[in-house]
Amino acid sequence: LLVFSGIHDILVIAHAHGVGHQGFVHVDSLQVDEVEVPDFVLRLFMEKYLQPNYPGIGIDSRFALPDRIDTARIGDHELTVTQK
């Protein structure tokens, strides 16, 4: 894809948390070179190019937390993890 050649500045805004040995991430927005990518374009890109190789990835992703980690809270420049 010609649009993805070269070097680009990417900004992803997302929120994440973990509970019950599961991690959750939701992508709120994406910018490429300071241009906001519309939600439907981001979804289309993920479905066509990322999900064939990484089926668990998406706007909303869910994954198992490593052993013994029960919860995780992510804040501005901090991460709080609870182990059991």
N, CA, C and O atoms as CSV, one atom per row, in Angstrom:
chain,resi,resn,atom,element,x,y,z
A,1,LEU,N,N,0.839,-1.183,0.000
A,1,LEU,CA,C,0.000,0.000,0.000
A,1,LEU,C,C,0.882,1.244,0.000
A,1,LEU,O,O,1.706,1.422,0.897
A,2,LEU,N,N,0.718,2.076,-0.968
A,2,LEU,CA,C,1.542,3.266,-1.111
A,2,LEU,C,C,1.355,4.233,0.050
A,2,LEU,O,O,2.308,4.901,0.449
A,3,VAL,N,N,0.159,4.321,0.595
A,3,VAL,CA,C,-0.103,5.262,1.679
A,3,VAL,C,C,0.709,4.917,2.934
A,3,VAL,O,O,0.921,5.784,3.782
A,4,PHE,N,N,1.165,3.670,3.065
A,4,PHE,CA,C,1.899,3.267,4.250
A,4,PHE,C,C,3.403,3.205,4.032
A,4,PHE,O,O,4.127,2.685,4.881
A,5,SER,N,N,3.881,3.723,2.914
A,5,SER,CA,C,5.324,3.754,2.724
A,5,SER,C,C,5.892,4.978,3.454
A,5,SER,O,O,5.175,5.948,3.704
A,6,GLY,N,N,7.168,4.923,3.787
A,6,GLY,CA,C,7.798,6.049,4.467
A,6,GLY,C,C,7.592,6.005,5.967
A,6,GLY,O,O,7.199,4.979,6.523
A,7,ILE,N,N,7.861,7.124,6.617
A,7,ILE,CA,C,7.749,7.253,8.066
A,7,ILE,C,C,6.570,8.154,8.388
A,7,ILE,O,O,6.404,9.218,7.790
A,8,HIS,N,N,5.748,7.714,9.346
A,8,HIS,CA,C,4.559,8.472,9.732
A,8,HIS,C,C,4.476,8.585,11.248
A,8,HIS,O,O,4.940,7.702,11.970
A,9,ASP,N,N,3.886,9.670,11.725
A,9,ASP,CA,C,3.603,9.836,13.141
A,9,ASP,C,C,2.223,9.242,13.418
A,9,ASP,O,O,1.242,9.600,12.767
A,10,ILE,N,N,2.158,8.333,14.391
A,10,ILE,CA,C,0.910,7.655,14.737
A,10,ILE,C,C,0.585,7.992,16.189
A,10,ILE,O,O,1.450,7.905,17.061
A,11,LEU,N,N,-0.659,8.376,16.443
A,11,LEU,CA,C,-1.128,8.626,17.798
A,11,LEU,C,C,-2.383,7.794,18.015
A,11,LEU,O,O,-3.383,7.970,17.319
A,12,VAL,N,N,-2.324,6.893,18.977
A,12,VAL,CA,C,-3.466,6.051,19.327
A,12,VAL,C,C,-3.893,6.423,20.736
A,12,VAL,O,O,-3.084,6.416,21.664
A,13,ILE,N,N,-5.167,6.746,20.888
A,13,ILE,CA,C,-5.747,6.996,22.209
A,13,ILE,C,C,-6.609,5.789,22.534
A,13,ILE,O,O,-7.508,5.434,21.770
A,14,ALA,N,N,-6.333,5.159,23.670
A,14,ALA,CA,C,-7.068,3.958,24.061
A,14,ALA,C,C,-7.208,3.934,25.571
A,14,ALA,O,O,-6.475,4.614,26.288
A,15,HIS,N,N,-8.148,3.152,26.037
A,15,HIS,CA,C,-8.214,2.894,27.468
A,15,HIS,C,C,-8.222,1.388,27.673
A,15,HIS,O,O,-8.707,0.622,26.840
A,16,ALA,N,N,-7.663,0.991,28.818
A,16,ALA,CA,C,-7.495,-0.435,29.079
A,16,ALA,C,C,-7.689,-0.708,30.562
A,16,ALA,O,O,-7.512,0.171,31.406
A,17,HIS,N,N,-8.053,-1.934,30.851
A,17,HIS,CA,C,-8.150,-2.382,32.239
A,17,HIS,C,C,-8.086,-3.901,32.259
A,17,HIS,O,O,-8.196,-4.555,31.222
A,18,GLY,N,N,-7.909,-4.445,33.437
A,18,GLY,CA,C,-7.895,-5.886,33.589
A,18,GLY,C,C,-8.703,-6.279,34.807
A,18,GLY,O,O,-8.638,-5.622,35.846
A,19,VAL,N,N,-9.457,-7.344,34.679
A,19,VAL,CA,C,-10.262,-7.856,35.783
A,19,VAL,C,C,-10.523,-9.338,35.538
A,19,VAL,O,O,-10.714,-9.765,34.400
A,20,GLY,N,N,-10.528,-10.109,36.611
A,20,GLY,CA,C,-10.837,-11.532,36.478
A,20,GLY,C,C,-9.904,-12.274,35.549
A,20,GLY,O,O,-10.341,-13.130,34.780
A,21,HIS,N,N,-8.630,-11.955,35.612
A,21,HIS,CA,C,-7.598,-12.602,34.779
A,21,HIS,C,C,-7.763,-12.303,33.289
A,21,HIS,O,O,-7.188,-13.004,32.457
A,22,GLN,N,N,-8.533,-11.280,32.943
A,22,GLN,CA,C,-8.719,-10.871,31.547
A,22,GLN,C,C,-8.310,-9.411,31.387
A,22,GLN,O,O,-8.609,-8.582,32.246
A,23,GLY,N,N,-7.620,-9.094,30.279
A,23,GLY,CA,C,-7.280,-7.718,29.938
A,23,GLY,C,C,-8.193,-7.232,28.835
A,23,GLY,O,O,-8.571,-8.001,27.951
A,24,PHE,N,N,-8.551,-5.956,28.881
A,24,PHE,CA,C,-9.442,-5.356,27.897
A,24,PHE,C,C,-8.835,-4.038,27.410
A,24,PHE,O,O,-8.358,-3.235,28.212
A,25,VAL,N,N,-8.856,-3.822,26.093
A,25,VAL,CA,C,-8.367,-2.578,25.499
A,25,VAL,C,C,-9.419,-2.095,24.506
A,25,VAL,O,O,-9.928,-2.874,23.700
A,26,HIS,N,N,-9.742,-0.793,24.571
A,26,HIS,CA,C,-10.650,-0.172,23.600
A,26,HIS,C,C,-9.917,1.002,22.964
A,26,HIS,O,O,-9.438,1.892,23.667
A,27,VAL,N,N,-9.828,1.007,21.642
A,27,VAL,CA,C,-9.197,2.103,20.904
A,27,VAL,C,C,-10.234,3.203,20.725
A,27,VAL,O,O,-11.266,2.999,20.086
A,28,ASP,N,N,-9.949,4.373,21.296
A,28,ASP,CA,C,-10.859,5.510,21.194
A,28,ASP,C,C,-10.670,6.281,19.896
A,28,ASP,O,O,-11.641,6.685,19.257
A,29,SER,N,N,-9.407,6.484,19.510
A,29,SER,CA,C,-9.146,7.240,18.282
A,29,SER,C,C,-7.750,6.932,17.762
A,29,SER,O,O,-6.890,6.431,18.486
A,30,LEU,N,N,-7.550,7.244,16.491
A,30,LEU,CA,C,-6.262,7.042,15.827
A,30,LEU,C,C,-6.005,8.231,14.915
A,30,LEU,O,O,-6.887,8.666,14.174
A,31,GLN,N,N,-4.779,8.752,14.982
A,31,GLN,CA,C,-4.353,9.817,14.079
A,31,GLN,C,C,-3.106,9.358,13.335
A,31,GLN,O,O,-2.217,8.739,13.919
A,32,VAL,N,N,-3.049,9.664,12.059
A,32,VAL,CA,C,-1.859,9.425,11.246
A,32,VAL,C,C,-1.413,10.783,10.724
A,32,VAL,O,O,-2.157,11.465,10.019
A,33,ASP,N,N,-0.197,11.167,11.076
A,33,ASP,CA,C,0.336,12.479,10.681
A,33,ASP,C,C,-0.644,13.596,11.025
A,33,ASP,O,O,-0.899,14.482,10.210
A,34,GLU,N,N,-1.193,13.546,12.250
A,34,GLU,CA,C,-2.105,14.551,12.806
A,34,GLU,C,C,-3.463,14.619,12.094
A,34,GLU,O,O,-4.201,15.589,12.268
A,35,VAL,N,N,-3.796,13.600,11.297
A,35,VAL,CA,C,-5.102,13.517,10.638
A,35,VAL,C,C,-5.898,12.407,11.307
A,35,VAL,O,O,-5.467,11.254,11.337
A,36,GLU,N,N,-7.062,12.760,11.843
A,36,GLU,CA,C,-7.926,11.790,12.514
A,36,GLU,C,C,-8.435,10.752,11.511
A,36,GLU,O,O,-8.950,11.108,10.451
A,37,VAL,N,N,-8.288,9.481,11.847
A,37,VAL,CA,C,-8.779,8.394,11.005
A,37,VAL,C,C,-10.224,8.099,11.425
A,37,VAL,O,O,-10.465,7.782,12.590
A,38,PRO,N,N,-11.180,8.194,10.509
A,38,PRO,CA,C,-12.571,7.908,10.865
A,38,PRO,C,C,-12.724,6.469,11.383
A,38,PRO,O,O,-12.014,5.565,10.941
A,39,ASP,N,N,-13.640,6.275,12.305
A,39,ASP,CA,C,-13.855,4.979,12.938
A,39,ASP,C,C,-14.085,3.876,11.911
A,39,ASP,O,O,-13.520,2.790,12.038
A,40,PHE,N,N,-14.915,4.140,10.885
A,40,PHE,CA,C,-15.212,3.087,9.903
A,40,PHE,C,C,-13.969,2.714,9.087
A,40,PHE,O,O,-13.837,1.562,8.673
A,41,VAL,N,N,-13.066,3.654,8.850
A,41,VAL,CA,C,-11.826,3.357,8.126
A,41,VAL,C,C,-10.902,2.513,9.008
A,41,VAL,O,O,-10.266,1.573,8.530
A,42,LEU,N,N,-10.833,2.851,10.292
A,42,LEU,CA,C,-10.024,2.073,11.221
A,42,LEU,C,C,-10.544,0.642,11.321
A,42,LEU,O,O,-9.756,-0.304,11.315
A,43,ARG,N,N,-11.857,0.476,11.414
A,43,ARG,CA,C,-12.451,-0.865,11.481
A,43,ARG,C,C,-12.166,-1.657,10.200
A,43,ARG,O,O,-11.825,-2.838,10.263
A,44,LEU,N,N,-12.303,-1.014,9.051
A,44,LEU,CA,C,-12.038,-1.668,7.777
A,44,LEU,C,C,-10.573,-2.109,7.680
A,44,LEU,O,O,-10.287,-3.231,7.261
A,45,PHE,N,N,-9.654,-1.230,8.066
A,45,PHE,CA,C,-8.230,-1.565,8.043
A,45,PHE,C,C,-7.945,-2.767,8.945
A,45,PHE,O,O,-7.226,-3.686,8.552
A,46,MET,N,N,-8.507,-2.757,10.146
A,46,MET,CA,C,-8.279,-3.872,11.070
A,46,MET,C,C,-8.827,-5.178,10.513
A,46,MET,O,O,-8.168,-6.214,10.591
A,47,GLU,N,N,-10.027,-5.132,9.955
A,47,GLU,CA,C,-10.643,-6.351,9.414
A,47,GLU,C,C,-9.862,-6.906,8.226
A,47,GLU,O,O,-9.680,-8.119,8.112
A,48,LYS,N,N,-9.401,-6.022,7.345
A,48,LYS,CA,C,-8.768,-6.475,6.108
A,48,LYS,C,C,-7.289,-6.819,6.273
A,48,LYS,O,O,-6.805,-7.775,5.667
A,49,TYR,N,N,-6.561,-6.041,7.097
A,49,TYR,CA,C,-5.115,-6.203,7.142
A,49,TYR,C,C,-4.568,-6.777,8.452
A,49,TYR,O,O,-3.580,-7.511,8.425
A,50,LEU,N,N,-5.177,-6.468,9.585
A,50,LEU,CA,C,-4.628,-6.942,10.851
A,50,LEU,C,C,-5.245,-8.252,11.331
A,50,LEU,O,O,-4.524,-9.160,11.745
A,51,GLN,N,N,-6.571,-8.359,11.279
A,51,GLN,CA,C,-7.237,-9.531,11.829
A,51,GLN,C,C,-6.914,-10.846,11.116
A,51,GLN,O,O,-6.940,-11.887,11.774
A,52,PRO,N,N,-6.614,-10.868,9.823
A,52,PRO,CA,C,-6.217,-12.146,9.217
A,52,PRO,C,C,-4.966,-12.749,9.885
A,52,PRO,O,O,-4.855,-13.970,9.996
A,53,ASN,N,N,-4.034,-11.906,10.323
A,53,ASN,CA,C,-2.812,-12.382,10.973
A,53,ASN,C,C,-2.910,-12.386,12.494
A,53,ASN,O,O,-2.237,-13.173,13.161
A,54,TYR,N,N,-3.745,-11.509,13.039
A,54,TYR,CA,C,-3.912,-11.371,14.490
A,54,TYR,C,C,-5.403,-11.361,14.811
A,54,TYR,O,O,-5.977,-10.296,15.039
A,55,PRO,N,N,-6.039,-12.536,14.831
A,55,PRO,CA,C,-7.505,-12.601,14.959
A,55,PRO,C,C,-8.067,-11.980,16.237
A,55,PRO,O,O,-9.236,-11.594,16.249
A,56,GLY,N,N,-7.295,-11.870,17.296
A,56,GLY,CA,C,-7.822,-11.329,18.543
A,56,GLY,C,C,-7.774,-9.821,18.648
A,56,GLY,O,O,-8.207,-9.263,19.655
A,57,ILE,N,N,-7.252,-9.140,17.623
A,57,ILE,CA,C,-7.096,-7.683,17.693
A,57,ILE,C,C,-8.315,-7.000,17.081
A,57,ILE,O,O,-8.933,-7.521,16.153
A,58,GLY,N,N,-8.648,-5.833,17.610
A,58,GLY,CA,C,-9.772,-5.075,17.071
A,58,GLY,C,C,-9.913,-3.760,17.811
A,58,GLY,O,O,-9.065,-3.409,18.631
A,59,ILE,N,N,-10.979,-3.035,17.526
A,59,ILE,CA,C,-11.272,-1.803,18.260
A,59,ILE,C,C,-11.405,-2.157,19.741
A,59,ILE,O,O,-10.927,-1.429,20.612
A,60,ASP,N,N,-12.053,-3.270,20.006
A,60,ASP,CA,C,-12.167,-3.818,21.352
A,60,ASP,C,C,-11.443,-5.151,21.379
A,60,ASP,O,O,-11.817,-6.084,20.669
A,61,SER,N,N,-10.407,-5.238,22.200
A,61,SER,CA,C,-9.624,-6.465,22.293
A,61,SER,C,C,-9.696,-7.011,23.712
A,61,SER,O,O,-9.749,-6.263,24.688
A,62,ARG,N,N,-9.696,-8.326,23.797
A,62,ARG,CA,C,-9.743,-9.020,25.083
A,62,ARG,C,C,-8.666,-10.098,25.056
A,62,ARG,O,O,-8.499,-10.786,24.049
A,63,PHE,N,N,-7.936,-10.247,26.158
A,63,PHE,CA,C,-6.850,-11.214,26.197
A,63,PHE,C,C,-6.644,-11.686,27.630
A,63,PHE,O,O,-7.026,-11.005,28.581
A,64,ALA,N,N,-6.037,-12.854,27.771
A,64,ALA,CA,C,-5.745,-13.403,29.090
A,64,ALA,C,C,-4.566,-12.661,29.703
A,64,ALA,O,O,-3.563,-12.415,29.034
A,65,LEU,N,N,-4.689,-12.308,30.973
A,65,LEU,CA,C,-3.575,-11.721,31.696
A,65,LEU,C,C,-2.613,-12.842,32.103
A,65,LEU,O,O,-3.036,-13.986,32.270
A,66,PRO,N,N,-1.333,-12.525,32.263
A,66,PRO,CA,C,-0.370,-13.552,32.683
A,66,PRO,C,C,-0.794,-14.200,34.010
A,66,PRO,O,O,-1.575,-13.630,34.772
A,67,ASP,N,N,-0.266,-15.396,34.264
A,67,ASP,CA,C,-0.574,-16.139,35.487
A,67,ASP,C,C,-0.429,-15.263,36.726
A,67,ASP,O,O,0.463,-14.420,36.814
A,68,ARG,N,N,-1.317,-15.481,37.667
A,68,ARG,CA,C,-1.342,-14.824,38.967
A,68,ARG,C,C,-1.754,-13.367,38.914
A,68,ARG,O,O,-1.981,-12.786,39.975
A,69,ILE,N,N,-1.867,-12.737,37.760
A,69,ILE,CA,C,-2.332,-11.351,37.704
A,69,ILE,C,C,-3.851,-11.379,37.607
A,69,ILE,O,O,-4.417,-11.934,36.665
A,70,ASP,N,N,-4.499,-10.772,38.595
A,70,ASP,CA,C,-5.958,-10.778,38.665
A,70,ASP,C,C,-6.547,-9.511,38.055
A,70,ASP,O,O,-7.507,-9.580,37.287
A,71,THR,N,N,-5.978,-8.354,38.393
A,71,THR,CA,C,-6.497,-7.089,37.870
A,71,THR,C,C,-5.347,-6.180,37.462
A,71,THR,O,O,-4.224,-6.323,37.945
A,72,ALA,N,N,-5.642,-5.248,36.572
A,72,ALA,CA,C,-4.678,-4.228,36.158
A,72,ALA,C,C,-5.437,-2.939,35.888
A,72,ALA,O,O,-6.463,-2.940,35.207
A,73,ARG,N,N,-4.926,-1.848,36.422
A,73,ARG,CA,C,-5.500,-0.527,36.157
A,73,ARG,C,C,-4.427,0.342,35.543
A,73,ARG,O,O,-3.320,0.442,36.074
A,74,ILE,N,N,-4.745,0.966,34.437
A,74,ILE,CA,C,-3.789,1.796,33.718
A,74,ILE,C,C,-4.252,3.236,33.815
A,74,ILE,O,O,-5.395,3.551,33.483
A,75,GLY,N,N,-3.363,4.112,34.272
A,75,GLY,CA,C,-3.662,5.536,34.379
A,75,GLY,C,C,-2.598,6.330,33.652
A,75,GLY,O,O,-1.778,5.771,32.924
A,76,ASP,N,N,-2.616,7.634,33.854
A,76,ASP,CA,C,-1.607,8.491,33.223
A,76,ASP,C,C,-0.235,8.161,33.795
A,76,ASP,O,O,0.059,8.468,34.951
A,77,HIS,N,N,0.580,7.548,32.991
A,77,HIS,CA,C,1.963,7.208,33.342
A,77,HIS,C,C,2.072,6.280,34.548
A,77,HIS,O,O,3.062,6.328,35.279
A,78,GLU,N,N,1.062,5.434,34.763
A,78,GLU,CA,C,1.151,4.474,35.854
A,78,GLU,C,C,0.353,3.223,35.551
A,78,GLU,O,O,-0.609,3.252,34.783
A,79,LEU,N,N,0.762,2.127,36.162
A,79,LEU,CA,C,0.092,0.843,36.037
A,79,LEU,C,C,0.035,0.208,37.419
A,79,LEU,O,O,1.056,0.075,38.095
A,80,THR,N,N,-1.175,-0.186,37.836
A,80,THR,CA,C,-1.351,-0.866,39.113
A,80,THR,C,C,-1.819,-2.290,38.821
A,80,THR,O,O,-2.842,-2.495,38.168
A,81,VAL,N,N,-1.056,-3.279,39.314
A,81,VAL,CA,C,-1.343,-4.687,39.057
A,81,VAL,C,C,-1.603,-5.382,40.389
A,81,VAL,O,O,-0.874,-5.172,41.358
A,82,THR,N,N,-2.654,-6.218,40.432
A,82,THR,CA,C,-2.959,-7.015,41.613
A,82,THR,C,C,-2.703,-8.481,41.280
A,82,THR,O,O,-3.247,-9.021,40.317
A,83,GLN,N,N,-1.867,-9.107,42.094
A,83,GLN,CA,C,-1.566,-10.541,41.901
A,83,GLN,C,C,-2.249,-11.351,42.981
A,83,GLN,O,O,-2.436,-10.882,44.104
A,84,LYS,N,N,-2.617,-12.564,42.634
A,84,LYS,CA,C,-3.220,-13.497,43.595
A,84,LYS,C,C,-2.469,-14.789,43.557
A,84,LYS,O,O,-2.805,-15.721,44.287
